[in-house]
Structures are given as structure tokens and as C-alpha cells.
Amino acid sequence: MSRLFIYTKDVQVLTGKGKTAAHRLIMAIKKSFNKQKFVPLTVQEFCEYTGLSLAVVVEHLK
């Protein structure tokens, strides 16, 4: 079973960005989905925003 939520460290690994840039990306995605800051970001939302394949992201999160 894979995880439901994606975190800053995951975004760093997937994109090669630093901590601050990864956090800013997460905040931009949350803003585009009209989510509040404290609501977690799902892997599906990350994939929709970035255009990455869900299968590729889930594989790298293992």
C-alpha cells in the first residue's frame, strides 16, 4: 500500500529541488487547489499539478 500524502522531503527527492523550493512548490500546489496551509497535499494532487505519472511518483516514494 502506498502513502496518501506527499511531504517536502518527498518533493525534494522527486524534483531535485532544495528544501525551500520544494516547500514553495507545495504551497503553490495547495493554493491552486484552494487548500489551507495546514491541510496535507495528496500524491494525486501533486501528480495533477506537475504532470508526473502517478505510477512513477508512487514508485519513488517506496
Buried (B, 14 or more C-beta within 10 A) or exposed (E): EEEEEBBBEBBBEBEEBEEEBBBBBBBEBBEEEEBEEEEEBBBEBBBBBBEBEEEEBEEEBE
